[in-house]
Amino acid sequence: MKTDKKYDFFGDAFAKAAKNKEPMSIDKRKAVHKFVKSYEFVKWKSEEGKNTCAVCRERNGRLYKYGELNGIWPAHKNCHCKLVPAPAVEAGTATINGLSGIENKYIMGSEGYRKYVLKNGEVYHTNGILPEKKGRTYYSININNKKNNFVIVSNDGMCFVTYDGFKNIYPVENKNIVQKEKKEREAIFFDSFKNEMDLFENDKMAPMAYTYIMQNTYNWYLSDNTSDRAMIEAKLSEFKKTGYKKTGIKFYDEGIEFMPKKPSIIFINQEEHYFRNKLNINYEWKDFEKLNDSLPDKYKWQRMMPPLDAMHQNTAKEGKPNRKYVSFDGHFEAVYSYYNVLLNEKNASIDMGTYNYAPSITFKGNPFKTAAAKDMSTYNLYKNTKEDLKKEMKKQENLFNQVIY
């Protein structure tokens, strides 16, 4: 059998074995297994307690493939189980001769090798330890000339390895492939919420529901863990099933109930005005930088240059201006000092970023729906916080007294 070096992931020993229809033989080199964090698989971690249900206990330690968790996690309402990163073995280090050189989507790159393993390997019954799917079958074959070392492959291309007789099983992943797929996911994930964006802009979704979706979407881009991303996707999927009414988190659910739709453009009362501070989304500078680097270009936050940031310079020193950023949709704001400190209610409420019921001044539509008409006018009445309003009233009172006396 002539080997294709491009797909020779087992090395020459596998090619020779395949040609002679013999079990794989290996040389005397020492195998070096490089463990990495999996980008394709997550591990189920059950909460260990007296109230942990049988389903959750049974799933503890099982591997699940990213993208195949819909309806699986969470297992039930109030489930405290988590998905955690799964260790994987980098392709090229799983066996003495390596699992490397592949460039297609699946680890089993060569059709000839795949057929060989499926034909000569033994059917492996996972008992739920590995990802299950209708029509998926696993096969195992001995490697490294050791009785407890096996490669496990599925008929749809997944590959795993064990070094202790199936007690611990690790995915085998090609770094180039999984990084490429990670970038492809990041390029399209935000677009998957276009329907939710339209619902909100057409007043068919509560502002807090939109905040919950955007907060989780931003957190998805911030996370480097497949397990975190999988849980975020599952939470958003469950939220959609409730008609965007229930998150299971008191803060968000109370906000959704308090304001089912955006307030009237004619008049925003004081309570609605201050509610904007709960609706806003912002991050500390280090996370914000990372987030904006990760977002697709059309969804990046934009810096508002002078004079558009003029209302946020009250606490700035001469020559050291604060910086204002606005989200792609014009609803969320973040303001940072010259020294990259996030300005908020505690340190500089008069300059902090606030939520806009209407898109900000970047909005090219009805001028009566812009932030100037709907948000900034009420700022002049109420300021950013009740404390700021008290300070302003005291200031005006002092000015009045100076004029009178």
N, C-alpha and C positions, 0 to 999 in steps of 0.2 A: 504494500500500500504506500503510495507516494504521499508525503505529507505536504500540506500547505502551511508554510511557516507563519503566514499571516494569522492562522487560526489554530496553531499548534499549542494549545493551552496546557496540555499534559506533558509535552516535550517528546523527545525521540522514543522514550520507553513506551509511551502509549501507542505511538505509531507502529512500533515493532510488534507489540502485543495484538493490535488490531489486525495487522497483516497475517499473523500466524494463528489468530483466533485463540490466543492464550491469555491467561490472567496477566494483568499489568505487572511488569518487573521494574525495578528501580536500581539506581546505582547506590554507592555508599555515602553520597553527600548528605550532610545534615540538613534537615528541613528547618527553615526559619519562618515562623508564622507571624505575619504582621497584622495585628489587630487594630481595627479602625472603627469609628462610629458609623453605623449603617445609615445609608440614605434611602434605602428601599424597604426596610423592615423595622417594625417596632415590637416591643415586648410588653405584654400585659402584666401589670403589677397590682395585685389585689390588696385591699386593706385587710390586714390580719387582725381580726377582732371577733368577739362573740356574736356580733350581728351580721357578719359577712355571710352572704347567701351561698348556696351550693354551686350555683352557676359561676359566680365570681371566683370562688375557691378553685374550681376546676380549670378556669382559664389562666390562673396565675402561672407566669413563666412562659406562656405560649407566644409564638411568633406570629405576627400578622403583617401582610403586605400593605404598604402604603397604597391608598386608593381602593382598598377592598374592605373598608371598615364601616361603610354605611349600614346602619341598623345593628351594628355589633357593639360599638362603644358609644355611649355608656350602655351597660347591660340592662339598666332599669332606672326608674326615677330615684333620685337621691343616691345614685351609685357613686361611691367614693374611690373606685378603682382609677388607676392612671395608666397611661401609655408612656413608657420610658424608652430611651435610646437602646437599641440592640447592638451588641458588639458584632462586627463582621470581620472576615478575613480578606485582606486585599488580594485581588487576583494576581497570580505570579508568586505567591508565598504559601498557598494552601497545601501544596504537595512538594516533595523534594524536587521534582522536575518543573513544578509551577503550574498555575492556572493563569495564563497570561496571553497577551498578543491578540486578544479579540477586539473587534470594533463594531459588532452589531449590538442590538438592544439587549440580547440575552447572553448570559455567561457561556452557554453551550453554543459556541460560534459556528463550528463546522457541522453541517448536516450529517456527514459521514460519521463523525465522532458521536454525535447525538444518537444516531441509530445504533451504533455499537453498544453504547451504555444501556440504552433501552432494551436491546436484544439480549445482552449478556448479563446485565445486572438483575438483582432480585427485587421483586416488588416490595416496597417498604411501606408498611402501615404506620402512619404518623400518630394515630390516636389523638389527633387534634393539635399536636405539638407544633406542626408546621401549617402554613396557610392552606385552608381547604376551599375548594371551589368545584362546582359541578363539572365533571369530566377530567379533573386533574388527578394524575396518578404519579407516584414517586417511585424511583428505582435507586438502589444502592449498589456500589461496587467498591471493593477493597482497594486501598491505596497505601503507598509508603512501605509495603511489605510488612505491615503490622496488623495484627488481628483486630485491633480496636479502632483502626483508622479507615474511614469510609467517606466517599463522595456520594451525596444524594442529589439526584436530579429529578426534575419534574418533566412531564411530557409537553409542558408549555414553556420550557426553557429556563426555569430557575435552578440554581445550584447552591448546595450547602455542603459543609464538611463537619465531620466529628472526629475527635482524637481519643475519645474515651468510651467507645461502644455505644453511642447515641445518647449518653447522659446529657451532654451539652452539644448543641448543634448550632453552627454559625453560618450565616449567609456568606457566599463568596461574591465579592463585588469588584467590578472594574472601575477604578477611580475616574477615568476619563468619561466613561459612559454615564455614571451616576451624576457627575458634575454637570454634564451637558443636559441631562434630563431635569436637573434641579433648576438650571437657568431657563429652560423651556417652560417649566411650571410657573416660575416667577414672572415670566413675560405675559402670561395669560390669566393669572389668578384674579387680578383686580377686575378684569373685563367680565368675569363670571357674575359680578354684582350689578351689571348695568340695569337689570330689571328693577332691583331694589332702589337704585339711584332715581330711576324714572318714577317709581311709586312715591318716593319722598318729595321730589320736586313738584309732583302733581297733587300734593296734599292728601295722599292716600296711605301715609305712614307717619306714625308719631315721631317727632324730632328725636326723642330719646332712643327709639328703636333704630333710627338711622345712626345715631352716635354709637350704639352698641355694635352695629355691623361694621362701621368704619374703624372703631377701636380695635376690634378683633382682626380686621383686615390688616391694619398697620402692625399689630402684634405678630401676625403671621409672617410679614416681611422682616420683622426684627429678629425672629427666632432662627437659629441655625439647626435646630433639632427637628428631625422628621416627626418625632413623637409629639412635640408641641404643636406643630402644624396640623397633624392629623386630628388632634383633640379640638383645635380651633375650628377646623372644617366640620367636625361632627357637631359641635355646639351651634354653629350657624345653620347647619342643616336641621337640627332639632328646633331652632328658633323659627325657621321658616314654616315648619309644620304647625306651629301655634298661630299662624297668621300674623307673625311679628308682634305678638301680644305678651308672651311670657318668656323670660330668660331663666327664671329660677334664682335670680339674684335680686335681692330686695331693692337696692339702689336703682337699678334699671327699671324694674317692674313698677315701682312707685312713680318714677318719672314718666313712664308710658301712660299710666293711668291719670296722672296729673294733667298732662297735655297731649290729648289724642291726635291733634293736628296743629300745624303752625298757627300762631295767633293772627288776628286781623291786621291788615296793613294800615288800617285807619288809626288804631290806638292800641298800644301795648301798656298794660298796667305795671305797677311796680313789682308785683310778685313774678309776673312773666318776664320782666326785664332781668331781675336777679337770677332767675332760673337758667339764664344763659351760661352762668358760671359752672353749672352742673353739666351742661351739654357740651362744653368745650373739650377738646382733646389737645394735649401737648405733652412733650417729653423733655427730660433733661438733655442738655446739648449733646452729650456723647451719644445717646441713643438716637436723638434727632438726626445727627449727621449720618449715622449708620442707616437709619430708616430711609432718608432721602437718597442715599447712594443706592439702596436696594430697589427703590420704586421704579417702575417703568417711566420713561420721560414724561408722558402726558399726565401722569398722576403725581409728579413731584410737587412739593410745596415751593412757592415762589417768594422770593424776598421782595418786599415793598420798599422801593428806594425813595429818597426825599423828593417831593414833599409829602408823599403818601404815608409816611410814618411819623408825621409831625406831632400827632396827638399822643405819641408814646415816648416823648423825650423829656418829660417833666423831671425825672430823677437822673437823667444823663449828665455827665460832666462835659465841659467844653472840649471839643475835639475827640470825645469818646462816646459816640452815639449808641443808643439802643438799636437793635435790629429786629424788624418785624417780618414774620413769615405767614403766608396764607395758604391754606390747602387748595388743591386743584379746583374744588367746587365753590370756593369762596366762603365756606361756612365756619371753618376752624382757624384759629389764630394762635401763634406762639411768638412771644417777644423775649429776646435775650439781651442782657447787658453787653457792654463792650468786652467784658471778661467772661462771656459765655454762661452767665448765670440766668436760669429761667426765671422770669419775673412773674410773681403770683400774688395771691391775696396776702401772704405773710410778709413778703419783702418789698413789694412795690405795686400795690393794687391799682394805683392811679395810672400805671403804665402797662399793666399786664394785658395779654391777648384775651379777647373775649369771643364768644360764639356769635355768629351772625344769622338771624332768622332768614334774612334774604341774602343772596350771594353778595360778596364784597364789591368794591368799585370796579373789579375786573369784569363784572357781569355786563353783557351787551344786550340788554332787553328793556323792558318797561322801567323807566326811571323811578317810578313810584314803588317798585319792588326792590330797589337797590338798598344796600346797607345804609346809605345816607338818609333815605326816607324812613326806613323801618327800624334801624338800630341806633344810628348816631344821634337822631333827634331825641330818643329816650335817654341816651347817655347824658345829654345836656340837662335832662330833668332829674335823673336819679344817680348819675355817676356809675362807677363799676360795682361798688359795694355800699351797703348801708353806712358803714364807717366812713367811707369817702364822702358820702352825702352829708353826714354830720359835720365833718371837717369843713366842707364847702359852706354849709349854712352858718357855721361859726365864723368863718372868714368873712362872709357877707355881712353878718351882724356887726363885726368889728369895724368894717369899712363904713357901715351905716352910722355907727356911733361916732366915728371920727368926723364924718361930715356934719352930724348934728351938733356935736360939741366942739 
